[in-house]
Amino acid sequence: MMDWIPIVFLTFKVAVFGTGMFFAIKWHYDKGKKKKENNEISRR
């Protein structure tokens, strides 16, 4: 009866960590892209 609990928790954990990693990478990528654009504008 309790054999499905680790499967559910593991699936939930993978989903949460996967989503968190995606947004962390996206946030850093967008931050670096914005900084690069600001540097190009200020050099002109």
Sequence and secondary structure as in RCSB ss.txt:
>XXXX:A:sequence
MMDWIPIVFLTFKVAVFGTGMFFAIKWHYDKGKKKKENNEISRR
>XXXX:A:secstr
 TTHHHHHHHHHHHHHHHHHHHHHHHHHHHHHHHHHHHHHHHH 
